[in-house]
Amino acid sequence: MILKNRVAEVREAAGLSVYELCARAGLFSTSGQIVSRSVVLMEEGKNPNIQLALKVFLVLKETGKVETFEELFWLEGFDVQQNLEALKAARKNS
């Protein structure tokens, strides 16, 4: 499974630079500088940690360009319905 995202596409549609997105998400170093490298890496396809992904989602949701987390991030090759059915079957058999 690969985590995919539309962060760059949605950020650009919202008219935000990487710097602006990071500032709104509160991504600051201990010295108070904006830390944008993590978002740049995320946009290049690197997997973010869940805290970063949630912060970015909340900022982009405020712009009205996305409503749900799944519109911004998803697992490629992950069938939700199939996994739910397998989980239900496992619980039933235990």
Short mmCIF file of the C-alpha atoms (twelve columns), coordinates in Angstrom:
data_MODEL
# 
_entry.id   MODEL 
# 
loop_
_atom_site.group_PDB 
_atom_site.id 
_atom_site.type_symbol 
_atom_site.label_atom_id 
_atom_site.label_alt_id 
_atom_site.label_comp_id 
_atom_site.label_asym_id 
_atom_site.label_seq_id 
_atom_site.Cartn_x 
_atom_site.Cartn_y 
_atom_site.Cartn_z 
_atom_site.pdbx_PDB_model_num 
ATOM 1  C CA . MET A 1  0.000   0.000   0.000  1 
ATOM 2  C CA . ILE A 2  1.166   3.472   -0.853 1 
ATOM 3  C CA . LEU A 3  -0.091  6.665   0.785  1 
ATOM 4  C CA . LYS A 4  -1.109  9.128   -1.927 1 
ATOM 5  C CA . ASN A 5  -2.106  12.763  -1.600 1 
ATOM 6  C CA . ARG A 6  -3.413  15.777  -3.483 1 
ATOM 7  C CA . VAL A 7  -1.768  18.368  -1.230 1 
ATOM 8  C CA . ALA A 8  0.005   20.327  -3.996 1 
ATOM 9  C CA . GLU A 9  -3.083  20.360  -6.223 1 
ATOM 10 C CA . VAL A 10 -5.430  21.497  -3.453 1 
ATOM 11 C CA . ARG A 11 -2.939  23.990  -2.008 1 
ATOM 12 C CA . GLU A 12 -2.502  25.617  -5.413 1 
ATOM 13 C CA . ALA A 13 -6.282  25.653  -6.020 1 
ATOM 14 C CA . ALA A 14 -6.637  27.432  -2.669 1 
ATOM 15 C CA . GLY A 15 -4.091  30.028  -3.791 1 
ATOM 16 C CA . LEU A 16 -1.618  29.190  -1.031 1 
ATOM 17 C CA . SER A 17 2.142   28.937  -1.275 1 
ATOM 18 C CA . VAL A 18 3.938   26.197  0.640  1 
ATOM 19 C CA . TYR A 19 5.121   28.881  3.053  1 
ATOM 20 C CA . GLU A 20 1.571   30.148  3.655  1 
ATOM 21 C CA . LEU A 21 0.241   26.628  4.190  1 
ATOM 22 C CA . CYS A 22 2.994   25.904  6.710  1 
ATOM 23 C CA . ALA A 23 2.398   29.180  8.555  1 
ATOM 24 C CA . ARG A 24 -1.346  28.507  8.830  1 
ATOM 25 C CA . ALA A 25 -0.669  24.936  9.986  1 
ATOM 26 C CA . GLY A 26 1.660   26.195  12.705 1 
ATOM 27 C CA . LEU A 27 4.737   24.438  11.356 1 
ATOM 28 C CA . PHE A 28 7.454   26.355  13.144 1 
ATOM 29 C CA . SER A 29 10.899  25.320  14.365 1 
ATOM 30 C CA . THR A 30 11.955  25.905  17.955 1 
ATOM 31 C CA . SER A 31 13.567  29.163  16.817 1 
ATOM 32 C CA . GLY A 32 10.248  30.344  15.371 1 
ATOM 33 C CA . GLN A 33 11.129  29.828  11.713 1 
ATOM 34 C CA . ILE A 34 8.589   28.332  9.302  1 
ATOM 35 C CA . VAL A 35 9.445   24.705  8.471  1 
ATOM 36 C CA . SER A 36 8.310   23.945  4.933  1 
ATOM 37 C CA . ARG A 37 10.566  21.016  4.032  1 
ATOM 38 C CA . SER A 38 8.106   18.439  5.402  1 
ATOM 39 C CA . VAL A 39 5.291   19.761  3.200  1 
ATOM 40 C CA . VAL A 40 7.567   19.876  0.153  1 
ATOM 41 C CA . LEU A 41 8.536   16.241  0.781  1 
ATOM 42 C CA . MET A 42 4.871   15.305  1.262  1 
ATOM 43 C CA . GLU A 43 3.999   16.918  -2.066 1 
ATOM 44 C CA . GLU A 44 6.833   14.917  -3.660 1 
ATOM 45 C CA . GLY A 45 5.252   11.681  -2.415 1 
ATOM 46 C CA . LYS A 46 7.011   11.053  0.888  1 
ATOM 47 C CA . ASN A 47 4.775   9.772   3.673  1 
ATOM 48 C CA . PRO A 48 3.987   12.370  6.342  1 
ATOM 49 C CA . ASN A 49 3.368   11.561  9.968  1 
ATOM 50 C CA . ILE A 50 -0.292  11.638  10.966 1 
ATOM 51 C CA . GLN A 51 0.040   14.877  12.946 1 
ATOM 52 C CA . LEU A 52 1.444   16.741  9.938  1 
ATOM 53 C CA . ALA A 53 -1.189  15.238  7.623  1 
ATOM 54 C CA . LEU A 54 -3.991  16.332  9.974  1 
ATOM 55 C CA . LYS A 55 -2.625  19.869  10.336 1 
ATOM 56 C CA . VAL A 56 -2.341  20.253  6.571  1 
ATOM 57 C CA . PHE A 57 -5.823  18.804  6.070  1 
ATOM 58 C CA . LEU A 58 -7.382  21.201  8.596  1 
ATOM 59 C CA . VAL A 59 -5.840  24.233  6.885  1 
ATOM 60 C CA . LEU A 60 -6.938  23.082  3.443  1 
ATOM 61 C CA . LYS A 61 -10.411 22.230  4.728  1 
ATOM 62 C CA . GLU A 62 -10.764 25.820  5.957  1 
ATOM 63 C CA . THR A 63 -10.239 26.982  2.365  1 
ATOM 64 C CA . GLY A 64 -13.291 24.990  1.249  1 
ATOM 65 C CA . LYS A 65 -11.290 23.013  -1.323 1 
ATOM 66 C CA . VAL A 66 -11.701 19.670  0.511  1 
ATOM 67 C CA . GLU A 67 -14.284 18.403  2.965  1 
ATOM 68 C CA . THR A 68 -12.899 15.050  4.109  1 
ATOM 69 C CA . PHE A 69 -9.463  13.736  4.984  1 
ATOM 70 C CA . GLU A 70 -9.919  10.992  2.372  1 
ATOM 71 C CA . GLU A 71 -10.218 13.602  -0.384 1 
ATOM 72 C CA . LEU A 72 -6.673  14.687  0.423  1 
ATOM 73 C CA . PHE A 73 -4.970  11.455  1.529  1 
ATOM 74 C CA . TRP A 74 -5.677  7.818   0.604  1 
ATOM 75 C CA . LEU A 75 -3.997  4.448   0.501  1 
ATOM 76 C CA . GLU A 76 -3.492  3.169   -3.006 1 
ATOM 77 C CA . GLY A 77 -4.134  -0.545  -3.242 1 
ATOM 78 C CA . PHE A 78 -6.212  -0.622  -0.050 1 
ATOM 79 C CA . ASP A 79 -9.755  -1.912  -0.445 1 
ATOM 80 C CA . VAL A 80 -11.696 -0.585  2.536  1 
ATOM 81 C CA . GLN A 81 -14.752 -2.772  1.976  1 
ATOM 82 C CA . GLN A 82 -12.691 -5.941  1.601  1 
ATOM 83 C CA . ASN A 83 -10.748 -5.181  4.785  1 
ATOM 84 C CA . LEU A 84 -13.925 -4.407  6.741  1 
ATOM 85 C CA . GLU A 85 -15.464 -7.696  5.661  1 
ATOM 86 C CA . ALA A 86 -12.326 -9.611  6.668  1 
ATOM 87 C CA . LEU A 87 -12.333 -7.877  10.061 1 
ATOM 88 C CA . LYS A 88 -16.002 -8.723  10.628 1 
ATOM 89 C CA . ALA A 89 -15.377 -12.360 9.654  1 
ATOM 90 C CA . ALA A 90 -12.414 -12.577 12.041 1 
ATOM 91 C CA . ARG A 91 -14.462 -11.150 14.902 1 
ATOM 92 C CA . LYS A 92 -17.319 -13.525 14.163 1 
ATOM 93 C CA . ASN A 93 -14.973 -16.537 14.271 1 
ATOM 94 C CA . SER A 94 -13.289 -15.563 17.534 1 
# 
